[in-house]
């Protein structure tokens, strides 16, 4: 098995977490920067020592922002709800619908919950 590659990077403040999308982008940039080291580790013979990637002093990489909420990230909605920063939370656009229209009692919603409908 090739050498194991482990990473050391900046830590968020106590009690905080990095935005998933920021960390994902940052890690991709670290992998690019250290590609030669990683490739050498991955092609090392069995029993090779662990290779540490120290990316703690890489201020020129994409910034890491603190997560402020959970939500969907547009390009990665297939991953579900993630912890994200303000920049990566997917915004919604509220539109007026002209009010909420419910069927009158006893009429229900056709096709829902049997013959009488969902509310019938």
C-alpha positions, -999 to +999 in steps of 0.1 A: +000+000+000+014+034-009+022+060+018-007+075+036-012+113+029-025+133+058-032+171+059-026+198+085-044+231+079-059+261+096-085+255+123-117+275+128-122+294+161-134+272+190-171+263+185-171+272+149-169+251+117-156+259+082-181+262+054-182+229+035-179+246+001-150+268+012-132+238+027-138+218-005-124+246-027-094+251-003-086+214-002-087+212-040-062+241-042-039+224-016-040+192-037-030+212-068-002+230-050+012+197-035+004+175-065+040+163-069+044+154-032+010+136-033+018+117-065+052+106-051+035+094-019+008+075-038+035+057-059+058+049-029+064+013-021+045-006+006+055+003+041+065+039+032+061+064+060+031+087+063+034+120+043+021+151+059+009+180+038+014+211+060-009+238+045-012+259+076+007+289+061-011+291+028-029+325+031-027+329-007-052+299-011-089+305-014-103+319+019-120+297+044-152+312+059-170+302+090-203+283+084-233+304+095-261+281+086-272+250+069-287+248+034-282+237-001-251+246-022-262+251-058-235+230-076-237+203-050-274+199-042-270+162-045-250+162-013-281+175+006-280+200+034-245+213+043-230+238+068-223+269+046-211+305+048-231+334+036-214+333+002-223+297-005-258+294+010-283+291-019-307+320-018-344+317-024-365+343-041-399+349-024-428+358-046-462+368-037-488+342-046-518+364-039-527+345-007-531+310+003-561+292-012-574+261+005-604+241-006-636+247+013-643+223+042-655+190+028-643+195-008-607+183-002-580+180-028-590+157-056-570+125-057-556+129-023-565+106+007-593+087-011-625+100-026-629+129-003-595+143-009-568+154+016-590+177+035-624+161+028 
